[in-house]
Amino acid sequence: LFAIAGKFDWDHVVEQVQALFGDWSGQAATSPEQRPTPTANIALEHQEGKQEHLGLMFPFPHYTDPDYYAAMVISEVLGGNMASRLFVEVREKRGLVYGVSAGLSGNKHVGAMRVYAGTTPEQAHECLEVIVNELRKLEQEGITADELARAKVQLKSENVMRGEGSGSRMGALAHSWWYERKLRTIQEVKEAIDAVSEEQVLGVLRRFSPLDPLTVAAIGPLEREALVGNIL
């Protein structure tokens, strides 16, 4: 796969690619499709220090899932910016973290939502509790119409900004072709984001519970009981 974006002479690019790779032979390696079976887990790595790093992950729509853009909206509402639920509840209201965020890890046949928080050992238990409570609230209540509208604006703005850089646009084209065998234009992405509805968001949260299965990973000085207790 070769992707290019920006100002270039197409014929010259083709000549260069042919000169560099034209004599390659053989067939592409096969990659058998393997779909994992997610299970709940708590994984701790003991490391002395003054920080506790928390990571949470649960299954979510993958890149080629019809609900992928609804998943992007949920990710944005949960922890995609400084107005997100996690940022407001964990950092702004309680001052429990240095940083907190949520984002999608989407591949062709498997996807996940990941949450990260960097905190102190003294505040880690409360931090984890607040995050889990926000995941529970998300599952039970979904998102509001105002949150949906704001997330769409944010995602569309990010999409346009990425399109203005040749490097990021090249990466987006390669990513789209690799996973979908098609090239998504900036306008197509905008329309897909605009099409997300509250009902679609609720449908995603019915398909994928943020709490079951949920994996929690941590690096820091705390043992399991001190960090997790009866939160999970």
Secondary structure, DSSP 4 states (H G I P E B T S, - for coil): -----SS--HHHHHHHHHHHHTT--S-PPP----------EEEEEE--SS-EEEEEEEE---TTSTTHHHHHHHHHHHHSSTTSHHIIIIIITT--EEEEEEEEEE-SS-EEEEEEEEE-HHHHHHHHHHHHHHHHHHHHH---HHHHHHHHHHHHHHHHHHHTSHHHHHHHHHHHHHHHSS---HHHHHHHHHT--HHHHHHHHHHSBTTBT-EEEEEES--HHHHTTT--
